[in-house]
Amino acid sequence: MIDTFTREEYEQAHHFGTAGPVSHLSEHTITAWRADGAGWNGKYWTFAPDDAGIWALHPLNLTTRNRT
């Protein structure tokens, strides 16, 4: 499961410690996510509940900013 946040959602989650850059993770975790997560940009993670309500680390992509 790869979550997708807007930049604003990421900044809020990062502020509260539930998202961050992959530099905070072990190389083992990053390697496993790259192997399993086609489509993951490889830059961010989030700590969130899955469908069963169990909290775990997940790979995270950010959407591009909308230009006005």
C-alpha positions in Angstrom: 0.0 0.0 0.0 1.5 3.4 -1.1 -0.3 6.4 0.4 -0.3 9.7 -1.4 -0.4 13.1 0.4 -0.5 16.7 -0.7 2.5 18.8 0.4 0.3 20.4 3.0 -0.9 17.0 4.4 2.7 15.8 4.6 3.9 19.0 6.4 1.2 18.5 9.0 1.9 14.8 9.4 5.7 15.5 9.6 5.0 18.2 12.3 3.2 15.5 14.4 5.8 12.8 13.8 3.6 10.6 11.6 5.5 11.2 8.3 9.1 11.9 7.3 12.0 11.5 4.9 13.4 8.0 4.3 16.7 9.1 5.8 15.0 8.3 9.2 14.5 4.7 8.2 16.8 1.7 8.0 18.3 0.6 4.7 16.6 -2.7 5.1 13.1 -1.1 5.2 13.9 1.1 2.2 15.2 -1.8 0.2 12.1 -3.9 1.0 9.7 -1.1 0.0 11.5 -0.5 -3.3 11.2 -4.2 -4.1 7.5 -4.3 -3.2 6.3 -0.9 -4.1 6.4 -0.3 -7.8 5.3 3.4 -8.1 6.9 4.5 -4.8 9.1 7.6 -5.4 11.4 6.5 -2.6 11.5 9.7 -0.6 8.9 9.7 2.2 7.2 7.4 4.7 4.0 7.7 6.9 2.9 6.0 10.1 -0.8 5.2 9.6 -3.5 2.6 10.3 -4.2 0.0 7.7 -7.7 -1.3 6.8 -7.7 -3.4 10.0 -6.8 -0.4 12.1 -3.2 -1.6 12.8 -0.7 1.2 12.8 2.4 0.6 10.7 5.0 2.4 8.5 4.0 2.7 4.9 5.7 4.2 1.8 4.4 7.7 0.9 4.3 9.7 -2.3 3.5 13.4 -2.5 1.4 15.0 -5.1 2.7 17.8 -7.2 1.7 21.3 -6.2 -1.1 22.9 -8.2 -0.1 26.0 -10.0 -2.6 28.9 -10.1 
